[in-house]
Amino acid sequence: MLQTVHDEVDVRLEGAVEAIVLSFELERVLHRELDLAPESEIYLNDEIGMHPAGFPDDDVDPQDGFLELYEMPMEPMIDRLVKNQGGSRNIATQTFIADRRLEILAHVFKRHPSALNRTRRKHGVLAPGEQRRLADDLISYLVGGAFGRWDLRIGRDPSSVPPISSLFDPPPVCPPGMLVGLDGMPASVAPSDYPVALPPTRLLIDESGHRWDIEAATLRSAVVLFEDPSPMLQELLEALGHKTIRDYLRKQFFKDHLSRYSKSRRKAPIYWPLTVPSKNWGIWVYAPMLSRETLYGVASEAGRREGLAGEAIARLQREQSEGGAGRPVRKVAAELDAEERLAEELRKFRGEAERVAGLGWQPDPDDGSILCAAPLAELFPSWPDAKTARTELRRGEYQWATVAAWANQL
């Protein structure tokens, strides 16, 4: 996986350097067209800092501290620019073009970003968190493949992505790499030759042994994407600090996912874990396909698992009355207690899912993710914003939203 990280970083930073250079060329054109006086350019450089691509493209001596700085968190780098080099914090925080780290270091070492990138690549250094970031990227992609959001065939062979439209063409309806149907719209069913089956209701269940278990579906995506999935998945989990895919999905995935799909004040996660409070069981919903029928499907799955819990409780109670039937009594008692607690959680979960489905509310994407999640607040403990939004709806806020019509029933 480490080589994969280096390859991905190399490609990303080469693109960043190219973008920085193009930005500099555009700036020079603008200055010429405005007939900007030399003293005006000096003033601008003093105020907002010299353009990173304006520094000489001379090699940097790695012994000058570049490698150590590159591997530092961002704030110590900024402190170096502001305190040690006498620079302005505005340079470090307000003139970001394509890669903030390279651009800050360009000011620290007075070198062109391409020179810094050459040195970084030669010595194989990585910024803090690069390995974990890529691990999170890959797991997120695998989960998206399991839901049918991304076309795993393109992930396996990026050269098969459809050509990018020209500058003056209308923007594409779907992002590159999305699984689409013959009409060019997001696919509702898998193509006949698609390498993995997709959940027909776009629901994945956090339940070992279930046909649409999310961990098993994620592993099926990995089999398509990677030549040798087992060692790759092991390295991904080590980078993420979790022992299993299920453990990561239950404890950390949504936090990372929410961060990935948030920008400024907009939060729009697309994979929603609706879970019992203990998170020992749950249903993952693909938000773009959320509907009233989805809610009935959620309630049905909870009812099915509640029934299985009842059967398990009856079996364990018989086993307990028989003295363990060959197993330690303490172990049987612990399993019985766990199943009884889960059964109670499932009962409440199912009841809430049925209540919300029965309201008549139809999720409206135009309301935004948080307001669409608000009616599901009791089923969505991983996202406190949903409960906050529900409270605000009850107070009469967001009257413009479709869901506001049901505010008194939420």
C-alpha positions as CSV (number, residue, x, y, z in Angstrom):
1,M,0.0,0.0,0.0
2,L,2.9,2.4,0.8
3,Q,3.9,2.4,-2.9
4,T,0.3,3.1,-3.8
5,V,0.4,6.1,-1.5
6,H,3.6,7.4,-3.0
7,D,2.2,6.9,-6.6
8,E,-1.1,8.7,-5.7
9,V,0.8,11.6,-4.0
10,D,3.1,11.9,-7.0
11,V,0.2,12.3,-9.4
12,R,-1.6,14.7,-7.2
13,L,1.4,17.0,-6.6
14,E,2.4,17.0,-10.2
15,G,-1.1,18.3,-11.0
16,A,-0.8,20.8,-8.2
17,V,2.5,22.1,-9.5
18,E,1.0,22.4,-13.0
19,A,-1.9,24.4,-11.6
20,I,0.4,26.7,-9.7
21,V,2.5,27.4,-12.9
22,L,-0.7,28.1,-14.9
23,S,-1.9,30.4,-12.2
24,F,1.4,32.3,-12.4
25,E,1.2,32.6,-16.2
26,L,-2.3,34.0,-16.0
27,E,-1.2,36.5,-13.4
28,R,1.6,37.7,-15.7
29,V,-0.9,38.1,-18.6
30,L,-3.2,40.1,-16.3
31,H,-0.3,42.3,-15.2
32,R,0.7,43.0,-18.8
33,E,-2.9,43.8,-19.9
34,L,-3.3,46.2,-16.9
35,D,0.1,47.7,-17.7
36,L,1.0,47.3,-14.0
37,A,4.0,49.3,-12.9
38,P,7.0,47.5,-11.4
39,E,6.5,49.3,-8.1
40,S,2.9,48.1,-8.0
41,E,4.0,44.5,-8.4
42,I,6.5,45.0,-5.5
43,Y,3.7,46.4,-3.4
44,L,1.5,43.4,-4.2
45,N,4.3,41.0,-3.3
46,D,4.8,42.8,0.0
47,E,1.1,42.7,0.8
48,I,0.1,39.2,-0.3
49,G,3.4,37.5,-0.9
50,M,5.2,36.6,-4.1
51,H,3.6,34.0,-6.3
52,P,5.1,30.6,-5.5
53,A,6.0,30.0,-9.1
54,G,7.9,33.2,-9.2
55,F,10.8,31.7,-7.1
56,P,13.8,30.2,-8.9
57,D,13.5,26.5,-9.9
58,D,16.8,25.6,-8.3
59,D,17.3,22.4,-6.4
60,V,16.8,22.7,-2.6
61,D,19.4,21.2,-0.3
62,P,17.6,18.5,1.8
63,Q,20.0,19.2,4.6
64,D,18.5,22.7,5.0
65,G,15.5,21.3,6.9
66,F,13.1,20.8,4.0
67,L,12.5,17.1,4.6
68,E,11.9,17.7,8.3
69,L,9.5,20.6,7.6
70,Y,7.6,18.7,4.9
71,E,6.8,15.9,7.4
72,M,5.6,18.4,10.0
73,P,1.9,19.3,10.7
74,M,0.7,22.5,9.0
75,E,0.9,24.9,12.0
76,P,4.6,24.4,12.8
77,M,5.3,25.1,9.1
78,I,3.3,28.3,9.3
79,D,5.2,29.3,12.4
80,R,8.5,28.8,10.6
81,L,7.3,31.1,7.8
82,V,6.0,33.8,10.2
83,K,8.6,33.7,13.0
84,N,11.8,32.3,11.6
85,Q,11.6,33.7,8.1
86,G,9.8,37.0,8.9
87,G,6.9,36.2,6.6
88,S,3.3,37.2,6.8
89,R,0.7,34.8,8.1
90,N,-1.5,36.0,5.2
91,I,0.9,34.4,2.9
92,A,0.4,31.1,4.6
93,T,-3.4,31.3,5.1
94,Q,-4.8,33.4,2.2
95,T,-2.9,32.7,-1.0
96,F,-3.6,29.0,-1.4
97,I,-3.8,27.9,-5.0
98,A,-3.4,24.2,-5.4
99,D,-1.3,22.7,-2.6
100,R,-1.0,24.7,0.6
101,R,2.0,22.7,1.9
102,L,4.1,23.1,-1.2
103,E,3.2,26.8,-1.4
104,I,4.1,27.6,2.2
105,L,7.5,25.8,1.7
106,A,8.1,27.7,-1.5
107,H,8.0,30.9,0.6
108,V,10.1,29.3,3.4
109,F,12.9,28.2,1.0
110,K,12.4,30.8,-1.8
111,R,12.1,27.9,-4.3
112,H,9.7,27.0,-7.1
113,P,7.2,24.3,-6.1
114,S,8.5,22.0,-8.8
115,A,12.0,22.1,-7.2
116,L,10.5,21.2,-3.8
117,N,8.4,18.4,-5.3
118,R,11.5,17.0,-7.0
119,T,13.3,16.8,-3.7
120,R,10.3,15.4,-1.9
121,R,9.9,12.7,-4.5
122,K,13.6,11.8,-4.6
123,H,13.6,11.2,-0.8
124,G,10.2,9.7,-0.6
125,V,8.8,11.9,2.1
126,L,5.1,12.2,2.8
127,A,3.0,14.8,4.6
128,P,1.5,13.8,7.9
129,G,-1.6,11.6,7.5
130,E,-1.1,10.9,3.8
131,Q,-1.3,7.1,4.4
132,R,-4.4,7.3,6.5
133,R,-6.0,9.7,4.1
134,L,-5.5,7.3,1.2
135,A,-6.8,4.4,3.3
136,D,-9.9,6.4,4.1
137,D,-10.3,7.3,0.4
138,L,-10.1,3.7,-0.7
139,I,-12.5,2.3,1.9
140,S,-14.9,5.1,1.0
141,Y,-14.7,4.2,-2.7
142,L,-15.2,0.5,-1.9
143,V,-18.4,1.4,0.1
144,G,-19.6,3.5,-2.8
145,G,-18.9,0.6,-5.1
146,A,-20.9,-1.7,-2.8
147,F,-23.9,0.7,-3.0
148,G,-23.6,1.1,-6.8
149,R,-22.6,4.7,-6.7
150,W,-19.2,4.1,-8.4
151,D,-18.4,2.0,-11.4
152,L,-15.8,-0.5,-10.1
153,R,-14.8,-1.3,-13.7
154,I,-13.6,2.2,-14.1
155,G,-11.9,2.1,-10.7
156,R,-10.0,-1.0,-11.9
157,D,-9.2,0.5,-15.3
158,P,-9.3,4.4,-15.1
159,S,-8.6,4.5,-18.9
160,S,-12.1,3.4,-19.5
161,V,-13.6,6.6,-18.0
162,P,-15.7,8.5,-20.6
163,P,-13.9,11.4,-22.3
164,I,-14.2,14.7,-20.6
165,S,-16.4,17.2,-22.5
166,S,-14.9,20.2,-24.1
167,L,-14.8,23.6,-22.4
168,F,-18.0,24.9,-23.9
169,D,-20.1,21.7,-23.6
170,P,-22.8,21.5,-20.8
171,P,-21.4,20.0,-17.6
172,P,-22.0,16.3,-17.3
173,V,-25.0,15.1,-15.3
174,C,-23.0,12.5,-13.4
175,P,-19.4,12.8,-12.1
176,P,-16.7,10.7,-13.9
177,G,-16.5,7.2,-12.6
178,M,-20.2,7.0,-11.5
179,L,-22.1,3.9,-12.4
180,V,-24.6,5.0,-15.0
181,G,-27.4,3.4,-17.1
182,L,-27.9,3.4,-20.8
183,D,-29.6,6.8,-20.4
184,G,-26.5,8.3,-18.9
185,M,-28.3,8.8,-15.5
186,P,-27.2,7.1,-12.3
187,A,-27.9,3.4,-12.6
188,S,-30.9,2.1,-10.7
189,V,-29.9,-1.5,-11.4
190,A,-26.6,-3.2,-12.2
191,P,-25.8,-3.7,-15.9
192,S,-26.1,-7.3,-17.0
193,D,-22.3,-7.8,-17.2
194,Y,-21.5,-5.9,-14.0
195,P,-19.0,-7.9,-11.8
196,V,-20.9,-7.5,-8.5
197,A,-24.5,-7.7,-7.5
198,L,-26.0,-4.5,-6.0
199,P,-28.7,-4.3,-3.3
200,P,-32.0,-3.7,-5.1
201,T,-33.3,-1.3,-2.4
202,R,-29.9,0.4,-2.0
203,L,-29.9,-0.7,1.6
204,L,-26.9,-2.5,3.1
205,I,-27.2,-4.2,6.5
206,D,-24.7,-4.3,9.3
207,E,-25.3,-7.9,10.1
208,S,-22.9,-10.8,9.5
209,G,-24.4,-13.5,7.3
210,H,-27.0,-11.3,5.7
211,R,-27.0,-11.4,1.9
212,W,-26.5,-7.6,1.8
213,D,-24.2,-7.3,4.8
214,I,-22.2,-4.1,4.3
215,E,-18.8,-5.6,5.3
216,A,-19.3,-8.5,2.8
217,A,-20.4,-6.1,0.1
218,T,-17.3,-3.9,0.7
219,L,-15.1,-7.0,0.5
220,R,-16.8,-8.0,-2.9
221,S,-15.9,-4.5,-4.2
222,A,-12.3,-5.0,-3.1
223,V,-12.1,-8.3,-5.0
224,V,-13.0,-6.4,-8.2
225,L,-10.8,-3.4,-7.5
226,F,-7.5,-5.0,-6.4
227,E,-5.4,-7.8,-7.9
228,D,-4.7,-9.2,-4.4
229,P,-7.3,-7.7,-2.0
230,S,-6.4,-9.5,1.2
231,P,-3.0,-7.9,1.9
232,M,-4.2,-4.5,0.6
233,L,-7.2,-4.6,3.0
234,Q,-5.0,-5.6,5.9
235,E,-2.7,-2.6,5.2
236,L,-5.7,-0.3,4.9
237,L,-7.0,-1.4,8.2
238,E,-3.6,-1.0,9.9
239,A,-3.4,2.6,8.5
240,L,-6.9,3.3,9.9
241,G,-6.2,1.7,13.3
242,H,-9.0,-0.9,13.1
243,K,-9.0,-4.7,13.0
244,T,-11.9,-5.3,10.7
245,I,-13.9,-3.4,8.1
246,R,-17.0,-3.8,10.3
247,D,-15.2,-2.2,13.3
248,Y,-14.1,0.7,11.2
249,L,-17.6,1.2,9.6
250,R,-19.2,1.2,13.1
251,K,-16.8,3.4,14.9
252,Q,-15.1,5.8,12.5
253,F,-16.3,5.7,8.9
254,F,-19.2,8.1,9.2
255,K,-17.0,10.7,11.0
256,D,-14.5,10.6,8.1
257,H,-17.3,10.5,5.5
258,L,-19.1,13.5,7.0
259,S,-15.8,15.5,6.9
260,R,-15.3,14.5,3.3
261,Y,-18.7,15.6,2.2
262,S,-18.8,18.9,4.2
263,K,-17.7,22.2,2.8
264,S,-18.1,25.5,4.7
265,R,-21.6,25.3,6.2
266,R,-22.9,22.6,3.8
267,K,-23.0,19.1,5.0
268,A,-24.1,16.4,2.6
269,P,-23.1,12.9,3.6
270,I,-24.5,10.2,1.2
271,Y,-24.0,7.0,3.2
272,W,-26.1,7.1,6.3
273,P,-25.8,4.6,9.1
274,L,-29.2,4.2,10.8
275,T,-28.3,2.1,13.9
276,V,-29.5,1.0,17.3
277,P,-27.9,3.0,20.1
278,S,-25.3,0.3,20.8
279,K,-24.4,0.2,17.1
280,N,-24.4,-3.6,17.2
281,W,-26.9,-3.6,14.3
282,G,-27.9,-1.1,11.7
283,I,-28.9,-0.3,8.2
284,W,-26.8,1.8,5.8
285,V,-28.9,4.0,3.5
286,Y,-27.8,5.5,0.2
287,A,-29.1,9.0,0.7
288,P,-29.6,10.0,-3.0
289,M,-32.2,7.2,-3.2
290,L,-33.9,7.9,0.1
291,S,-37.7,7.6,-0.2
292,R,-40.7,6.8,1.8
293,E,-40.4,3.2,0.5
294,T,-36.9,3.1,1.8
295,L,-38.3,3.8,5.3
296,Y,-40.6,0.9,5.1
297,G,-37.7,-1.2,4.0
298,V,-35.7,-0.1,7.0
299,A,-38.6,-1.0,9.3
300,S,-39.0,-4.4,7.6
301,E,-35.4,-5.2,8.1
302,A,-35.5,-4.2,11.8
303,G,-38.6,-6.4,12.2
304,R,-36.9,-9.3,10.6
305,R,-33.9,-9.0,12.9
306,E,-36.1,-8.5,15.9
307,G,-37.8,-11.8,15.0
308,L,-34.4,-13.5,14.8
309,A,-33.5,-12.1,18.2
310,G,-36.7,-13.5,19.7
311,E,-35.8,-17.0,18.3
312,A,-32.2,-16.7,19.7
313,I,-33.5,-15.6,23.1
314,A,-35.9,-18.6,23.3
315,R,-33.0,-21.0,22.3
316,L,-30.6,-19.5,24.8
317,Q,-33.2,-19.6,27.6
318,R,-33.7,-23.4,26.9
319,E,-29.9,-23.8,26.8
320,Q,-29.6,-21.9,30.1
321,S,-32.3,-24.0,31.8
322,E,-30.4,-27.2,30.7
323,G,-27.3,-26.0,32.5
324,G,-25.5,-24.8,29.4
325,A,-25.9,-27.9,27.2
326,G,-22.2,-28.5,27.1
327,R,-21.2,-24.8,27.1
328,P,-20.1,-22.7,30.1
329,V,-23.3,-21.3,31.8
330,R,-21.6,-17.9,32.2
331,K,-21.1,-17.7,28.4
332,V,-24.7,-18.7,27.7
333,A,-25.9,-16.0,30.2
334,A,-23.8,-13.3,28.6
335,E,-25.1,-14.2,25.1
336,L,-28.7,-14.2,26.4
337,D,-28.2,-10.8,28.0
338,A,-26.7,-9.3,24.9
339,E,-29.5,-10.7,22.7
340,E,-32.2,-9.4,25.0
341,R,-30.7,-5.9,25.1
342,L,-30.4,-5.9,21.3
343,A,-34.0,-7.2,21.0
344,E,-35.2,-4.2,23.0
345,E,-33.2,-1.8,20.9
346,L,-34.6,-3.3,17.7
347,R,-38.1,-3.1,19.0
348,K,-37.7,0.7,19.6
349,F,-35.9,1.1,16.3
350,R,-38.6,-0.7,14.3
351,G,-41.3,1.3,16.0
352,E,-39.7,4.6,15.2
353,A,-39.0,3.6,11.6
354,E,-42.6,2.6,11.2
355,R,-43.8,5.8,12.8
356,V,-41.8,8.0,10.4
357,A,-42.7,6.0,7.4
358,G,-46.4,6.3,8.4
359,L,-46.3,10.1,8.5
360,G,-46.7,10.4,4.8
361,W,-43.5,12.4,4.6
362,Q,-41.6,12.0,1.3
363,P,-37.9,13.0,1.5
364,D,-37.2,16.0,-0.8
365,P,-33.6,16.4,-1.9
366,D,-34.2,20.1,-2.3
367,D,-34.5,20.4,1.5
368,G,-30.9,19.4,1.9
369,S,-29.3,16.5,3.7
370,I,-29.6,17.7,7.2
371,L,-33.4,18.4,7.0
372,C,-33.9,15.1,5.2
373,A,-32.2,13.4,8.1
374,A,-34.1,15.3,10.8
375,P,-37.1,13.0,10.9
376,L,-34.7,10.1,11.3
377,A,-32.9,11.6,14.2
378,E,-33.7,8.8,16.7
379,L,-32.4,6.3,14.2
380,F,-29.3,8.3,13.3
381,P,-27.2,8.7,16.5
382,S,-24.0,9.1,14.5
383,W,-25.2,12.5,13.2
384,P,-26.2,14.9,16.1
385,D,-27.0,17.6,13.5
386,A,-30.1,15.6,12.6
387,K,-31.5,15.9,16.1
388,T,-30.6,19.6,16.2
389,A,-32.4,20.2,12.9
390,R,-35.5,18.3,14.2
391,T,-35.6,20.6,17.2
392,E,-35.4,23.7,14.9
393,L,-38.2,22.4,12.7
394,R,-40.4,21.9,15.8
395,R,-39.7,25.5,16.7
396,G,-41.1,26.6,13.3
397,E,-37.8,27.2,11.4
398,Y,-37.3,26.3,7.8
399,Q,-40.8,27.0,6.7
400,W,-39.6,26.9,3.1
401,A,-38.7,23.2,3.3
402,T,-41.0,20.4,2.3
403,V,-40.4,18.6,5.6
404,A,-41.7,21.6,7.6
405,A,-45.3,20.4,6.9
406,W,-44.6,17.5,9.2
407,A,-42.7,19.5,11.9
408,N,-45.4,18.9,14.6
409,Q,-45.2,15.2,14.0
410,L,-41.5,14.7,14.0
